[in-house]
Amino acid sequence: MKEILSIKLVLAVFFSLFSINSFAQQSPPMSPQMQSANQLIRAQKWTEAVTALEEITKSEPNNGRAWFLLGTSYHQLGNYEKAATAYEKNIPISKNPTAMYNLACAYSRLNQADKAFEWLEKSINASGGFGLNPQTDEDLANLKSDARFAKMVELINRKTKPCLYQPESRQFDFWIGTWEAFTTQGQKAGDNIIQLFANGCGLLENWTGSLGGDGKSINYYDPATGKWYQNWVGSGGQTTLLSGNFVDGSMRFQRESEVNGVKTISYLTFTKIDDNTFRQFGEASTDGGKTRTMTFDFKYVRKKS
């Protein structure tokens, strides 16, 4: 309780420090009475703050900031019914996701689970889920045994980590890991470490060649184009940008380039063999793709931890 209330306290003080509430832009300019109430909030004098804010909301019923702070003050005092009433006055004015979340907390404390889940979901959708951590909020503790709670946690994850739930973004996951690459003759070509980053929205390649040289590539799926991209930068100064798709069980990239008037299509194909091996196959064509010449053929073997 103390930890969670301290979070709500931080939010209350935050709103009291600024004359314009970014979530309540319809609130009037700060009056002397409001400034006095802010001082009480910062001093955590909740009973006195309630008295001051009740007077303000009577004379300024559209003061979203005052309603929010009144709800917070009642919440700190454990009067969750009146806190809920104040938050409900704030929300139509400010559309404040924090007030929605706090309202869910108040209803949870009042053992009104249906309303608590209703406002928790609204707060997640309004805020995009960022900054919310209901798993550790003691105000929501009595909701955790309800199956709907897990759905709310998943909704937050889907909002804040969308790539983890996007099937296309998971098509290249078989490449993740620490690998050794070998030629078809069994000679070691290099080592490669592939890592997820940006909450699963990208894969980072870290290549080290056995004969020297290294490089990195960023790989990602772009929903706007419906394509995968690989942007490679090598230690020798070479850069390559390829695009493609996952087709017939393989990740297939290609790019077009022109050197000395010769147009070349480069192909790069990754095919999973099993959980511990895959093939990386390079080809090139100078006749528009009619014929292809192999440029390399690597077998990747996962390193044992």
Stockholm file with secondary structure:
# STOCKHOLM 1.0

chainA/1-305         MKEILSIKLVLAVFFSLFSINSFAQQSPPMSPQMQSANQLIRAQKWTEAVTALEEITKSEPNNGRAWFLLGTSYHQLGNYEKAATAYEKNIPISKNPTAMYNLACAYSRLNQADKAFEWLEKSINASGGFGLNPQTDEDLANLKSDARFAKMVELINRKTKPCLYQPESRQFDFWIGTWEAFTTQGQKAGDNIIQLFANGCGLLENWTGSLGGDGKSINYYDPATGKWYQNWVGSGGQTTLLSGNFVDGSMRFQRESEVNGVKTISYLTFTKIDDNTFRQFGEASTDGGKTRTMTFDFKYVRKKS
#=GR chainA/1-305 SS CHHHHHHHHHHHHHHHHCSSCTTCTTSCCCCHHHHHHHHHHHTTCHHHHHHHHHHHHHHCTTCHHHHHHHHHHHHHHTCHHHHHHHHHHHHHHHCCHHHHHHHHHHHHHTTCHHHHHHHHHHHHHHHTTTTCCGGGCGGGGGGTTSHHHHHHHHHHHHHHCGGGGCGGGGTTGGGCEEEEEECTTSCEEEEEEEEEETTTTEEEEEEEETTSCEEEEEEEEETTTTEEEEEEEETTSCEEEEEEEEETTEEEEEEEEEETTEEEEEEEEEEEEETTEEEEEEEEESSTTSSCEEEEEEEEEECCC
#=GC SS_cons         CHHHHHHHHHHHHHHHHCSSCTTCTTSCCCCHHHHHHHHHHHTTCHHHHHHHHHHHHHHCTTCHHHHHHHHHHHHHHTCHHHHHHHHHHHHHHHCCHHHHHHHHHHHHHTTCHHHHHHHHHHHHHHHTTTTCCGGGCGGGGGGTTSHHHHHHHHHHHHHHCGGGGCGGGGTTGGGCEEEEEECTTSCEEEEEEEEEETTTTEEEEEEEETTSCEEEEEEEEETTTTEEEEEEEETTSCEEEEEEEEETTEEEEEEEEEETTEEEEEEEEEEEEETTEEEEEEEEESSTTSSCEEEEEEEEEECCC
//
